[in-house]
Amino acid sequence: MLKKFLVVALAIFMAIPTIVKADEGMWLPMFIKRLNEVDMQAAGLQLTAEELYSINQSSLKDAIAVFGGFCTAEVISAEGLLLTNHHCAYDAIQSHSSLENDYLTDGFWAMNRTDELANPDLYVDFLIRMEDVTDRVLKEVSDELSEADRKKAIQEAINSIKNEAGEENDYIVQVKSFYEGNEFYMFLYERFQDIRLVGAPPSSVGKYGGDTDNWMWPRHTGDFSMFRIYCAPDGTPATYTEENVPLTKELREKNNAFYHHLPISLEGVSNEDFTMVWGYPGSTDRYLTSWGVRQLLDIKAPTIVDIRDLKLNIMKKHMDANPKVRIQYASKHARTANYWKYFIGQSKGLKRLGVYEKKQDIEAEFEVFANTSEEHQSKYGEALGLIEEAYSETNETEKGATFLSEVGVRGTDVVLFTYRANHMITKLMGTEDAEAKLALLDELKSFAEAHFKNYNAALDEEQFARLFAKYQAEVTPAQHPSFFAYVDKKFKGDFQKYAAKMYAKSFFTDEDRFNAFITSPNAKKLAKYLAYIASNSVIQSYFGLGSLNAEATEKLATGNRLFVDGLRKMNPEKTYYPNANFSMRTTYGTVGDYIPADAVHYDYETTLDGLMEKFVPGDHEFDLPERLIDLHKAQDYGPYADENGDLIVNFIHNTDITGGNSGSPVINAKGHLIGTAFDGNWEAMSGDIAFESELQRTISCDIRYVLFIVDKYAGATHLIEEMDLVY
């Protein structure tokens, strides 16, 4: 799964370059006309820049949505039907699942609108427009300002811009930094909060291959799900009510807004076909320096992998032993495993491709540039020195910081739940108004109910005891949270004994005890609970990291800003794109096979025949539903087979994506949907830091396989009928 600059010609050990090179770049749509239109049309695009991104008429961008703040989705019908990835929908599917209705295992299909399932915490955002506000943000900023004063001036300007834009309408206003603080752009979004689950295949389809196949090619995964956007009867965004109706073009136009849905192509793909991906890539670090690469390889990545390995083993043990726990922790396990494998692959790729050395070469060129004139020396001469100093200082605390994040904050459920619940309890105790108090009490009970629904005390207790014991043993005592001293004093340093007492007694670890306490909360009692002591200590340490590394952080911010600014001036003929930051981007390239190693060739598409070759009855990663097996035996693929009679499952193309692009539409030269992106390939795992022009591939689910599962497997033909299918 997707979750997790400079152009460098990366030499690949034991690899033969392919003919087709990946097209690097995550481009801001507002600049397509100026920067990309000619190149995109030369590559095969048959649309104009105005048809792709427009603020004056309906355009392709109006079909692309932020999904839940972590993925991308696209509108695929005139009635608000959304397509995204199965793994993006995993939390929603899990929330509706139980032992009686195990939608994770069996899949879910709403056969009419009344069966579509509401998701109170889910939303989608549509981009209205983006605008360059760099001059306004940096108006009061000069080179003489300290980093702290610069940050303050920038934030004041951003607040002013957001307040001004927010006065005009109910849009969500964001102002984001680009090129390490050298440019700033404003984004206006409209949010819809009634998003209902329409359909999801069983995990044996949507998660086929599990952790084994994650990030790998060849792949045979039906990683998709469907939702529908609902709105108030007048077309305005609204939270869930039974009176809400599906969002349509007519309703959008009543509110002077644009609506676009993607026609769906049954044509399929061929090698070297044009493709483009639209979506919200989350984070890349293409301008990372050699010192950052070294810190990642030596400290951060191995620490994360080691911690998550233990966490995954504990989860799996409890999930295998109890079907209820399997459902409760399915999403948590998937999220943890995804980036566990990501950091393994990224580290291998960075080493194999010599990225550290390549970064050093670029820094050497920059050093020459910085000394070509007094003006350059004055402005850029200190950039690399500041970066080196910053990493040298943070190397001493990076392992402890990683443990604090991976064990302290993310390691167990109890820490964050206690922290968040404590804020609400404190507010409850400070409220005198009886009506307000009842409302807060109901909010607390709902909050606890949602938490404990996907919580198992025995699993969480084992994670707490073993992960914090590991923290204690492997991190220098000077970087321990303060409650470690309490464990030493009261429990002789034994986290297992601390955890046993905490989980047996604390109201934060049991829903009945929690509800009993909040009906008559007591501040003195609250402060004595072991869960409170641990959580408060961890969170204080976490927030204290900022002040601990404040000087290094300031050096790094200054150094990176000057480095990136200098790079762009050093190579004025090159068009640089900004790092991903979960703003709308487009990337384009071609369908293409590749050769990852000597004597190894990977084709550009996989078939249902290949899926069946991996089938292992009873295996949790490679089992298959009987219905799918029968359809394969009968070769009953309907209109979704290719010209050879094969059913294509996945295909690859060399577009530039990362985490957040999960669920992004893959679109052909005519603007038709041909697939949904869901992963990158193992050989290019270091691509978030250094783009790998010979190897980079996006793995996508062929839209014809999506339609086949919806139609022939699930029998949800009514969904097919509301789509616009084209050849």
C-alpha positions in Angstrom: 0.0 0.0 0.0 1.1 3.5 -0.6 1.6 5.5 2.4 5.5 6.6 2.2 14.5 17.2 -5.5 16.8 16.4 -7.5 17.1 14.6 -10.8 19.9 12.1 -10.4 21.0 9.4 -12.8 21.0 6.4 -10.5 23.2 3.5 -11.4 21.5 0.2 -10.6 23.5 -2.7 -9.3 22.9 -5.8 -11.3 20.1 -4.1 -13.3 19.6 -3.4 -16.9 17.9 -0.1 -17.9 14.6 -0.3 -19.7 13.9 1.8 -22.8 11.0 3.7 -21.2 12.1 6.0 -18.4 9.7 7.2 -15.7 8.4 10.7 -16.0 9.4 12.5 -12.8 7.3 15.2 -11.3 4.3 15.9 -9.1 3.0 19.0 -10.7 0.6 21.7 -9.4 -2.5 21.7 -11.7 -2.6 25.5 -11.8 0.7 25.6 -13.7 -0.2 22.9 -16.3 -0.8 25.5 -19.0 2.6 27.1 -18.5 4.8 24.2 -17.5 3.3 20.9 -18.7 0.7 21.2 -21.5 3.1 21.0 -24.4 5.0 18.0 -23.0 1.9 16.2 -22.0 0.3 16.6 -25.4 3.5 15.5 -27.0 3.4 12.4 -24.8 -0.1 11.7 -26.1 -2.6 13.7 -24.1 -5.7 14.7 -26.1 -7.0 17.3 -23.7 -6.2 20.9 -23.1 -4.9 22.5 -19.9 -8.3 24.2 -19.4 -10.1 20.8 -19.6 -7.8 19.5 -16.9 -7.8 22.4 -14.5 -10.1 25.4 -14.6 -11.7 27.7 -12.1 -14.2 29.0 -14.7 -15.8 25.8 -15.9 -16.2 22.2 -15.0 -12.9 20.4 -15.5 -11.2 17.1 -14.6 -10.0 18.4 -11.3 -13.6 18.6 -10.1 -13.8 14.8 -10.1 -10.9 14.4 -7.7 -11.4 14.4 -4.0 -9.5 14.3 -0.8 -10.7 11.1 0.9 -10.8 11.3 4.7 -7.7 13.4 4.9 -5.4 10.5 4.0 -6.3 9.1 0.5 -7.7 10.2 -2.8 -11.0 9.3 -4.4 -12.7 10.1 -7.8 -16.3 10.6 -8.8 -17.4 8.0 -11.3 -21.1 8.6 -11.9 -23.6 11.5 -12.2 -25.0 10.5 -8.8 -22.0 11.0 -6.5 -20.5 7.6 -6.7 -16.9 7.5 -5.5 -14.1 5.1 -6.2 -11.1 4.7 -3.9 -8.9 1.9 -2.6 -10.0 -1.0 -0.4 -7.1 -0.2 2.0 -8.3 3.4 2.2 -11.8 2.1 3.2 -10.4 -0.4 5.6 -11.4 1.6 8.8 -14.9 2.2 7.5 -15.4 -1.4 6.5 -14.1 -2.5 9.9 -16.3 -0.1 11.8 -19.4 -1.8 10.3 -18.0 -5.3 10.8 -18.8 -7.8 13.5 -18.7 -11.5 14.0 -22.3 -11.6 12.7 -21.6 -9.3 9.7 -17.9 -9.7 8.9 -17.7 -7.3 5.9 -13.9 -7.5 6.0 -14.0 -11.2 5.2 -17.1 -11.4 3.1 -17.3 -8.0 1.5 -20.2 -5.6 1.4 -22.6 -4.5 -1.3 -25.5 -2.1 -1.0 -28.2 -3.4 -3.4 -30.2 -0.2 -3.0 -29.6 3.3 -1.7 -31.2 2.6 1.7 -28.6 -0.1 2.4 -25.7 2.3 1.9 -23.9 2.7 5.3 -23.1 6.1 6.9 -19.6 6.9 8.3 -19.8 9.8 10.8 -16.1 10.6 10.8 -15.5 10.3 7.0 -15.5 13.3 4.6 -14.3 14.3 1.2 -13.0 17.7 0.1 -13.2 19.1 -3.4 -10.6 21.7 -4.5 -12.3 24.9 -5.6 -9.1 26.7 -6.6 -5.5 27.3 -5.7 -3.6 30.6 -5.7 0.0 31.8 -5.4 0.2 34.0 -2.3 4.0 34.0 -2.0 4.3 37.8 -2.3 1.7 38.4 0.4 3.2 35.8 2.8 6.7 37.0 2.5 6.0 40.8 2.3 7.3 41.5 5.8 10.1 38.9 5.6 13.8 39.8 5.0 17.1 37.9 5.1 17.9 39.8 8.3 15.2 38.1 10.3 16.0 35.2 12.6 14.3 32.0 11.8 11.9 32.4 14.7 10.9 36.0 13.6 10.6 34.8 10.1 8.2 32.1 11.1 6.2 34.5 13.2 5.8 37.0 10.3 4.9 34.3 7.9 2.2 32.9 10.3 0.7 36.3 10.8 0.4 36.8 7.1 -1.1 33.3 6.6 -3.6 34.0 9.3 -4.6 37.2 7.6 -5.0 35.5 4.2 -7.1 32.7 5.7 -9.3 35.1 7.6 -9.9 37.2 4.5 -10.7 34.2 2.3 -12.9 32.6 4.9 -15.1 35.6 5.1 -16.4 35.1 1.6 -17.8 31.6 2.0 -17.8 28.4 4.0 -14.8 26.9 2.2 -11.9 25.4 4.1 -8.8 27.6 3.6 -5.3 26.2 3.6 -2.1 28.0 3.0 0.9 25.7 2.5 4.6 26.1 2.2 6.5 24.9 -0.9 10.2 24.6 -1.8 11.2 24.6 1.9 9.5 27.9 2.7 10.4 29.8 -0.5 6.9 29.8 -1.9 3.4 29.7 -0.5 0.0 28.7 -2.1 -3.6 29.0 -0.9 -6.1 26.2 -1.4 -9.9 26.5 -1.1 -11.9 23.3 -0.5 -15.5 22.5 -0.1 -16.2 19.6 2.4 -18.9 17.0 2.2 -19.4 15.0 5.4 -22.1 12.5 4.6 -20.1 9.7 2.9 -21.8 6.3 2.7 -20.2 2.9 2.0 -21.6 1.4 -1.1 -19.5 -1.5 -1.9 -16.3 -3.3 -1.0 -14.9 -6.7 -2.1 -13.9 -9.4 0.4 -10.4 -9.0 1.8 -9.4 -12.1 -0.2 -9.9 -9.8 -3.3 -9.3 -6.3 -2.0 -6.2 -7.3 0.1 -5.1 -10.3 -2.0 -1.5 -11.1 -1.3 -1.5 -9.4 2.1 1.9 -8.4 3.5 3.7 -10.8 1.3 2.7 -9.1 -1.9 2.6 -5.5 -0.5 4.8 -3.2 -2.5 5.6 -6.1 -4.9 5.2 -6.7 -8.6 3.7 -8.8 -10.2 0.5 -8.1 -8.2 -3.1 -9.5 -8.4 -5.0 -7.3 -5.9 -8.5 -5.9 -6.3 -7.7 -2.9 -4.1 -10.9 -0.9 -4.5 -14.1 0.2 -2.7 -17.0 2.5 -3.5 -18.8 5.2 -1.5 -21.4 7.8 -2.3 -21.5 11.5 -1.5 -24.7 12.8 0.1 -25.8 16.4 0.6 -28.7 18.4 1.8 -31.7 18.5 -0.6 -30.6 22.0 -1.8 -27.2 20.6 -2.8 -25.2 22.1 0.1 -22.9 20.0 2.3 -24.5 18.5 5.4 -23.8 16.0 8.1 -25.8 12.7 7.9 -29.5 12.8 8.0 -32.1 10.5 6.4 -33.3 13.5 4.3 -30.0 13.9 2.5 -29.8 13.0 -1.2 -26.9 11.9 -3.5 -24.8 14.7 -4.9 -25.5 15.5 -8.5 -24.4 17.9 -11.2 -27.7 19.7 -11.1 -27.5 20.2 -7.4 -23.9 21.5 -7.7 -24.9 23.9 -10.4 -27.7 25.3 -8.2 -24.9 26.4 -5.9 -22.7 27.8 -8.6 -20.2 25.0 -8.2 -18.7 22.6 -10.8 -19.3 18.8 -11.0 -17.4 16.3 -13.1 -17.4 12.5 -13.2 -15.0 10.4 -15.0 -16.1 8.3 -18.0 -14.9 4.7 -17.6 -12.9 3.1 -20.4 -13.3 -0.6 -21.4 -10.5 -0.2 -23.9 -7.7 -1.4 -21.6 -4.1 -0.5 -21.8 -1.1 -1.4 -24.0 2.6 -0.9 -23.5 3.7 2.7 -23.7 0.1 4.1 -23.6 -0.2 7.6 -22.1 -1.4 7.7 -18.5 -1.8 10.4 -15.9 -2.6 10.2 -12.2 -4.4 12.9 -10.3 -4.5 13.0 -6.5 -3.1 14.1 -3.2 0.4 12.7 -2.7 1.2 13.0 1.0 4.9 13.5 1.5 8.2 13.3 -0.3 11.6 14.5 0.6 13.4 14.8 -2.7 15.5 17.7 -1.5 16.9 15.7 1.5 20.6 16.0 1.8 23.3 13.4 2.4 23.2 14.0 6.1 19.5 13.3 6.2 20.0 10.1 4.2 22.7 8.9 6.6 20.6 9.6 9.7 17.7 7.8 8.2 19.8 4.7 7.2 21.8 4.5 10.4 19.2 5.5 13.1 15.6 6.1 12.2 14.7 3.4 9.7 16.3 0.4 11.6 14.7 1.6 14.8 11.2 1.8 13.3 11.5 -1.6 11.7 12.7 -3.2 14.9 10.0 -1.7 17.0 7.2 -2.5 14.5 8.4 -6.0 14.1 7.8 -6.7 17.8 4.5 -4.9 17.7 3.3 -6.9 14.7 4.2 -10.2 16.3 2.2 -9.3 19.4 -0.8 -8.3 17.4 -0.7 -11.4 15.2 -0.5 -13.7 18.2 -3.7 -12.3 19.7 -5.4 -11.9 16.3 -4.8 -15.5 15.4 -6.1 -16.7 18.7 -9.4 -14.8 18.7 -11.7 -14.0 15.7 -13.1 -10.9 17.4 -9.6 -9.5 18.0 -8.8 -10.2 14.3 -11.6 -7.9 13.3 -10.8 -5.3 16.0 -7.1 -5.0 15.0 -7.3 -5.6 11.3 -6.8 -2.0 10.3 -4.2 -1.3 13.0 -2.2 -4.3 11.9 -2.4 -3.2 8.2 -1.2 0.3 9.0 1.7 -0.9 11.1 2.8 -3.5 8.6 2.6 -1.1 5.7 5.3 1.2 6.9 7.3 -1.6 8.5 7.8 -3.0 5.1 8.2 0.4 3.5 11.2 1.3 5.7 12.8 -2.1 5.0 12.4 -1.5 1.2 13.4 2.1 1.3 16.6 1.4 3.2 17.6 -1.4 0.8 16.9 0.9 -2.2 18.9 3.8 -0.8 21.9 1.6 -0.2 21.6 -0.4 -3.5 21.3 2.8 -5.6 24.0 4.8 -3.9 21.7 7.6 -3.0 23.9 8.9 -0.2 26.9 9.3 -2.6 24.7 10.9 -5.3 23.5 13.5 -2.8 27.1 14.3 -1.9 27.8 14.9 -5.5 25.0 17.4 -5.8 26.1 19.1 -2.6 29.6 19.4 -4.0 28.2 21.1 -7.1 26.2 23.4 -4.8 29.3 24.3 -2.9 31.0 25.4 -6.1 27.9 27.5 -7.1 27.8 29.1 -3.6 31.3 30.4 -4.1 31.0 31.7 -7.6 30.4 35.3 -6.4 30.4 37.4 -3.2 26.6 37.7 -3.6 26.2 33.9 -3.8 28.6 33.4 -0.9 26.8 35.9 1.2 23.4 34.3 0.7 24.1 30.6 0.2 27.6 30.0 1.8 26.3 28.8 5.1 23.5 26.6 3.9 25.2 23.2 3.9 27.1 24.0 7.1 23.9 24.7 8.9 22.3 21.4 7.6 25.3 19.4 8.7 25.4 21.0 12.1 21.6 20.3 12.6 21.9 16.6 11.8 25.1 16.3 13.9 23.1 17.6 16.9 20.0 15.6 16.3 21.8 12.3 15.7 22.3 12.2 19.5 18.6 12.3 20.2 17.1 10.6 17.0 16.9 7.1 18.4 15.2 8.3 21.6 12.8 10.5 19.5 11.9 7.6 17.3 11.2 5.3 20.3 9.2 8.1 21.9 7.0 8.3 18.7 6.8 4.6 17.8 6.5 3.2 21.4 5.4 6.1 23.5 2.7 7.6 21.2 1.9 4.9 18.7 2.9 1.8 20.5 -0.2 1.2 22.5 -3.8 2.3 22.5 -3.9 3.4 26.1 -1.5 6.3 25.9 -3.3 8.4 23.3 -6.7 7.4 24.6 -5.8 8.5 28.1 -4.4 11.8 26.9 -7.4 12.7 24.8 -9.9 11.4 27.4 -8.1 13.4 30.2 -8.6 16.7 28.2 -12.3 16.0 28.0 -12.6 14.9 31.6 -10.8 18.0 32.8 -13.3 20.1 30.7 -16.2 18.2 32.2 -15.0 18.8 35.8 -14.6 22.5 35.1 -18.1 22.9 33.7 -20.9 24.2 36.0 -23.8 24.4 33.6 -25.9 21.2 34.0 -27.0 21.0 30.4 -23.5 21.5 29.1 -22.2 18.9 31.6 -24.7 16.3 30.2 -23.6 17.1 26.7 -19.9 16.6 27.6 -20.8 13.4 29.4 -22.5 12.0 26.3 -19.6 13.1 24.2 -17.2 11.3 26.5 -19.2 8.1 26.5 -19.4 8.1 22.7 -15.7 8.7 22.5 -15.0 5.8 24.8 -17.5 3.5 23.0 -15.7 4.1 19.7 -12.3 3.5 21.3 -13.2 0.3 23.1 -15.0 -1.2 20.1 -11.5 -1.8 18.6 -9.6 -2.5 21.8 -8.4 -5.6 23.5 -6.9 -5.2 27.0 -4.8 -8.3 26.9 -3.2 -7.4 23.6 -2.6 -3.8 24.7 -1.1 -4.8 28.0 1.4 -7.1 26.4 2.4 -4.4 23.9 2.8 -1.8 26.7 4.9 -4.1 28.9 7.2 -5.4 26.1 7.6 -2.2 24.1 8.4 0.0 27.0 10.8 -2.6 28.4 12.5 -2.4 25.0 12.5 1.4 25.2 14.1 1.2 28.7 16.8 -1.2 27.5 17.8 0.4 24.2 17.6 4.2 24.8 19.9 6.1 27.0 18.3 7.0 30.4 18.7 10.7 29.8 16.1 10.3 27.0 13.6 8.3 29.0 10.2 9.8 29.8 9.9 10.8 33.5 7.6 7.9 34.5 10.4 5.4 33.9 11.9 6.7 37.2 8.5 5.9 38.9 8.6 2.4 37.4 12.2 2.0 38.8 11.2 3.2 42.2 7.8 1.5 42.7 8.2 -1.6 40.5 11.9 -2.2 40.4 12.0 -1.3 36.8 9.7 -4.1 35.8 7.3 -2.8 33.1 5.4 -6.1 33.1 4.4 -5.6 36.8 3.5 -1.9 36.1 1.4 -2.9 33.2 -0.4 -5.7 35.1 -1.5 -3.3 37.8 -2.4 -0.6 35.4 -4.6 -2.7 33.2 -6.2 -4.4 36.1 -7.1 -1.2 38.0 -7.2 1.8 35.6 -10.5 3.1 34.3 -8.7 4.0 31.1 -8.3 0.3 30.3 -11.9 -0.8 30.7 -15.1 0.7 29.3 -17.3 -0.1 32.4 -14.8 1.4 34.8 -14.4 4.4 32.5 -18.1 5.1 32.3 -18.4 4.7 36.1 -15.6 7.2 36.8 -16.8 9.9 34.4 -20.2 10.0 36.1 -18.4 11.3 39.2 -14.9 12.4 38.2 -12.3 13.2 40.8 -9.1 15.2 40.0 -7.0 13.7 42.8 -8.0 10.2 42.0 -7.4 10.8 38.3 -3.8 11.9 38.9 -3.0 8.7 40.8 -3.9 6.3 38.0 -0.9 4.6 36.4 -2.3 5.1 32.9 -2.6 8.8 33.6 1.0 8.9 35.0 2.4 7.1 31.9 0.4 9.0 29.3 1.1 12.4 30.8 4.8 11.7 31.0 5.0 10.4 27.4 3.1 13.3 25.9 5.1 15.9 27.9 8.3 14.3 26.6 6.9 14.2 23.0 6.0 17.9 23.1 9.2 18.7 24.8 11.2 17.4 21.8 10.6 20.7 20.1 12.3 22.8 22.7 15.0 20.2 23.2 16.0 20.4 19.5 14.9 24.0 18.9 18.3 25.3 17.8 19.0 22.4 15.5 15.5 22.7 14.0 16.1 26.4 13.3 19.4 25.6 11.6 17.9 22.9 9.5 15.0 25.1 8.4 17.3 27.9 7.4 19.8 25.6 5.7 17.1 23.7 3.7 15.4 26.9 2.6 18.7 28.4 1.3 19.8 25.1 -0.2 16.6 24.7 -2.3 16.5 28.3 -3.3 20.1 28.0 -4.4 19.6 24.8 -6.3 16.8 26.5 -8.4 19.1 29.4 -9.2 22.0 27.1 -9.9 20.0 25.3 -12.6 17.7 28.1 -14.0 17.0 26.0 -17.2 15.4 23.2 -15.1 11.8 23.3 -13.9 11.8 22.0 -10.3 8.6 20.7 -8.8 7.9 21.0 -5.0 7.9 18.1 -2.6 4.5 16.4 -2.0 2.6 17.9 0.9 -1.0 16.5 0.4 -2.0 19.2 -2.1 -3.5 18.3 -5.5 -0.9 17.2 -8.0 -0.8 15.6 -11.4 1.8 13.2 -12.8 2.0 11.7 -16.2 3.9 8.9 -18.0 3.3 5.7 -19.8 2.4 2.1 -19.3 5.5 0.0 -19.3 7.2 -3.2 -18.4 10.7 -3.2 -16.7 13.8 -5.2 -16.0 14.5 -5.0 -12.2 17.6 -7.2 -12.3 19.8 -9.3 -14.6 17.8 -11.9 -16.5 14.5 -10.7 -14.9 11.7 -9.1 -16.9 8.4 -8.0 -15.6 5.4 -7.6 -18.0 3.2 -4.5 -17.6 0.0 -6.4 -16.7 -1.3 -9.4 -14.7 -4.3 -11.6 -15.3 -6.8 -13.6 -13.3 -4.9 -16.7 -14.4 -1.9 -15.4 -12.5 -4.1 -14.7 -9.5 -5.2 -18.4 -9.5 -1.6 -19.5 -9.7 -1.0 -17.9 -6.3 -4.2 -19.4 -4.8 -3.5 -21.3 -1.5 -6.7 -22.7 0.1 -7.1 -21.6 3.7 -4.1 -19.2 3.6 -5.0 -15.8 5.1 -3.2 -14.0 2.3 -3.8 -16.1 -0.8 -7.2 -17.8 -0.2 -10.0 -17.0 -2.6 -13.8 -16.9 -2.5 -15.5 -19.9 -4.2 -17.6 -17.6 -6.4 -14.4 -16.1 -7.9 -12.9 -19.5 -8.5 -16.1 -20.6 -10.3 -16.1 -17.5 -12.5 -12.5 -18.3 -13.5 -13.3 -21.9 -14.3 -16.1 -20.8 -16.5 -14.1 -18.0 -18.0 -17.2 -15.9 -17.4 -15.7 -12.5 -17.6 -18.5 -10.7 -19.5 -17.5 -7.6 -21.5 -14.5 -7.0 -19.2 -12.1 -9.4 -20.9 -9.4 -8.1 -23.2 -9.1 -9.0 -26.9 -7.4 -12.3 -26.0 -10.1 -13.3 -23.6 -8.0 -12.6 -20.5 -9.2 -10.7 -17.5 -6.6 -8.1 -16.6 -6.2 -7.6 -12.9 -3.4 -5.0 -12.4 -1.1 -3.0 -14.6 2.0 -0.8 -14.1 3.0 2.6 -15.4 5.9 4.9 -14.7 4.1 7.8 -13.1 5.5 9.6 -10.0 3.3 9.0 -6.9 3.6 8.3 -3.2 1.4 7.8 -0.1 -1.8 9.8 -0.3 -2.1 8.9 -4.0 -3.8 5.7 -2.8 -7.2 5.6 -4.6 -6.0 8.1 -7.2 -7.6 7.7 -10.7 -5.4 6.5 -13.5 -6.6 8.4 -16.6 -5.9 7.8 -20.3 -5.2 10.4 -23.0 -8.9 11.1 -23.5 -9.6 11.8 -19.9 -11.2 8.4 -19.3 -10.7 6.3 -16.2 -8.6 3.1 -16.8 -7.7 2.2 -13.2 -7.1 3.1 -9.6 -3.6 3.5 -8.2 -2.8 1.6 -5.0 0.9 0.9 -4.7 4.5 1.5 -5.7 7.1 -1.2 -6.6 9.7 -2.7 -4.3 12.7 -1.8 -6.5 11.8 1.9 -6.3 11.0 2.1 -2.5 13.6 4.8 -2.1 11.7 7.0 -4.6 10.3 9.3 -2.0 13.8 10.6 -1.5 15.5 10.0 -4.9 13.4 9.4 -8.0 14.4 6.2 -9.8 14.0 7.0 -13.4 14.6 3.5 -14.7 12.6 1.6 -12.1 9.7 3.7 -10.8 6.4 2.1 -11.3 2.8 2.7 -10.1 0.8 -0.4 -9.5 -2.9 0.0 -10.4 -6.0 -2.0 -10.4 -7.4 -2.3 -13.9 -10.9 -0.7 -14.0 -12.2 -3.7 -16.0 -11.4 -5.9 -13.0 -13.2 -3.5 -10.7 -16.3 -3.7 -13.0 -16.0 -7.5 -13.2 -16.0 -7.8 -9.4 -18.9 -5.4 -9.0 -21.0 -6.9 -11.8 -20.1 -10.6 -12.3 -18.9 -11.4 -8.8 -21.2 -9.3 -6.6 -24.2 -8.9 -8.9 -24.3 -5.2 -8.1 -25.3 -4.4 -11.7 -27.2 -1.3 -10.7 -23.8 0.3 -9.9 -22.6 -0.4 -13.4 -25.7 1.1 -14.9 -25.1 4.5 -13.3 -21.6 4.7 -14.8 -20.7 6.1 -18.2 -18.8 3.2 -20.0 -16.9 4.1 -23.1 -14.7 2.2 -25.6 
